[in-house]
């Protein structure tokens, strides 16, 4: 039986409802491949560049503000910025 672990990044994306935001949409907004985004969101890859981390942060915050949610900081994404 597989146990699904939700990373912080996945939890943050899944909070975006009405409309729901897919991994594909996030990857496109960030400007990275869907495969790379999935690796980050599943925790299979935890390290990313500062520019990618900031792009993810900007994309999440744009969606969060549109839904009346508070903005996040880079530290809240749960990624290791290298």
C-alpha positions as CSV (number, residue, x, y, z in Angstrom):
1,X,0.0,0.0,0.0
2,X,1.6,3.3,-1.1
3,X,1.5,6.2,1.2
4,X,1.0,9.6,-0.4
5,X,3.1,12.4,1.1
6,X,2.0,15.9,0.3
7,X,4.8,18.4,0.1
8,X,4.3,22.0,1.1
9,X,4.4,23.0,-2.6
10,X,1.6,20.6,-3.4
11,X,-0.5,21.7,-0.5
12,X,-0.2,25.3,-1.5
13,X,-1.2,24.6,-5.1
14,X,-4.2,22.5,-3.9
15,X,-5.4,25.4,-1.8
16,X,-6.1,27.2,-5.1
17,X,-9.8,26.5,-5.7
18,X,-12.5,28.1,-7.8
19,X,-11.1,27.5,-10.3
20,X,-8.6,24.7,-9.4
21,X,-5.1,25.1,-10.6
22,X,-3.4,22.1,-12.2
23,X,0.3,21.1,-12.2
24,X,0.3,21.8,-15.9
25,X,-1.0,25.3,-15.4
26,X,1.6,26.1,-12.7
27,X,4.4,24.7,-14.8
28,X,3.3,26.9,-17.7
29,X,3.0,30.0,-15.5
30,X,6.4,29.4,-14.0
31,X,8.1,28.7,-17.4
32,X,9.4,25.2,-16.6
33,X,8.5,21.7,-17.9
34,X,5.6,19.8,-16.4
35,X,8.1,17.0,-15.5
36,X,10.3,19.4,-13.5
37,X,7.4,20.9,-11.7
38,X,6.1,17.5,-10.8
39,X,9.5,16.5,-9.4
40,X,9.5,19.5,-7.2
41,X,5.9,19.1,-6.1
42,X,6.3,15.4,-5.3
43,X,9.6,16.0,-3.4
44,X,11.6,13.8,-5.7
45,X,13.6,16.9,-6.4
46,X,13.9,19.4,-3.6
47,X,16.6,21.7,-4.9
48,X,15.9,24.4,-7.4
49,X,17.4,27.7,-8.5
50,X,16.6,31.1,-7.0
51,X,15.0,32.2,-10.3
52,X,12.8,29.1,-10.5
53,X,11.8,29.4,-6.8
54,X,10.9,33.1,-7.4
55,X,8.9,32.2,-10.5
56,X,6.9,29.6,-8.5
57,X,6.4,32.1,-5.7
58,X,5.2,34.8,-8.2
59,X,2.8,32.3,-9.9
60,X,1.4,31.1,-6.6
61,X,1.0,34.6,-5.2
62,X,-0.8,35.8,-8.4
63,X,-3.3,33.0,-8.0
64,X,-3.6,33.5,-4.2
65,X,-4.3,37.2,-4.5
66,X,-7.0,36.6,-7.2
67,X,-8.7,34.4,-4.5
68,X,-8.3,36.8,-1.6
69,X,-5.6,34.6,0.0
70,X,-2.5,36.0,1.7
71,X,0.8,36.2,-0.2
72,X,3.5,33.7,0.6
73,X,7.3,34.1,1.1
74,X,10.0,32.1,-0.6
75,X,10.7,30.3,2.6
76,X,7.1,29.0,2.8
77,X,7.4,27.0,-0.4
78,X,9.4,24.2,1.2
79,X,12.0,24.2,-1.5
80,X,15.8,24.3,-1.1
81,X,17.0,27.2,-3.1
82,X,20.6,26.8,-4.5
